[in-house]
Amino acid sequence: MSNQFPITAKSKLGYEPAQVDAFIEMARQQYEHPEGHMLTAARIRETEFDMVKAGYQVEKVDAALDRIEDALADNEIARKIEQRGKFAVDDQLERVTELVRGRLDRPKAKRFSRTKWPSRGYNRKQVDKLCNLILEHLVNNEQLLMAEVRRTVFTAQRGGYAENQVDAFIDRVIEILHNERNR
């Protein structure tokens, strides 16, 4: 199963191939046996791999992980509808949307905790810009692509937003988009 993704140049960093291969195999088994609950869509989002020279190309692995996450999320939502009814999915969507809106309704530059000087966090203006796109989607039904949210990269800034809070927020937004797609 090795070399299932393109390898970076010897001098460039990429994902550690053995870790990626093991994870992809676990995901494949989860997909084939959904009752096993080895992996969830949320776990896919939380996964990190070590960076090594001559590793797998990050973009290719990330794209594959996105497809796996989408398939698992679709299965999880379908299973929830089957077991508990559409109401359960709609209720979860409403609750998660309410949490996200609570964060979005805060004033710009104050939506998340800031890191203490001299620590770095995510650039506040860049995060707020993404927050504005999300708010437009939730309020005005403006199109918001999952890839837009997943692939947003924020530069580091002293006194920036706490990364763990922003990352958790983005996970909730992805959850909303998955639920909306499966309505």
Secondary structure, 3 states (H helix, E strand, C coil): CCCCCCECCCCCEEECHHHHHHHHHHHHHHHHCHHHCCCCHHHHHHCCCCEEECCECHHHHHHHHHHHHHHHHHHHHHHHHHHHCHHHHHHHHHHHHHHHHHHHCCCCCCCCCECCCCCEEECHHHHHHHHHHHHHHHHHCCCCCHHHHHCCCCCEEECCECHHHHHHHHHHHHHHHHHHHCC
